[in-house]
Amino acid sequence: MLPKEWTDVMRVLQDRCDPTPYENLERLFLTDMGQVIEEIFDDFDPNPIGVASLAQVHVGRYKKTGQLVAVKVGRCILLAPLVLTPPDP
């Protein structure tokens, strides 16, 4: 058993955390990208598919390419989208 003080501090490092509220994501996109979510993505699921202590992942459709992407959002920074669908042949 670890002391309660330790487990309280380490709780934020778990892989099942509360998601960042969508309103905060909107502000993050505007601050980091200079655009609102709707200007970057045709579709953006406000509910993350995964949440951990350092980041959460959302699914969106990138406007520039039409590709389905995973958007990894750090707790304080926006990280690059990752393509989920292969490009057309």
Secondary structure as UniProt FT lines:
FT   HELIX           4..10
FT   HELIX           11..13
FT   HELIX           22..33
FT   HELIX           37..40
FT   STRAND          41..44
FT   STRAND          50..51
FT   STRAND          55..62
FT   TURN            63..65
FT   STRAND          68..74
FT   STRAND          78..83
//
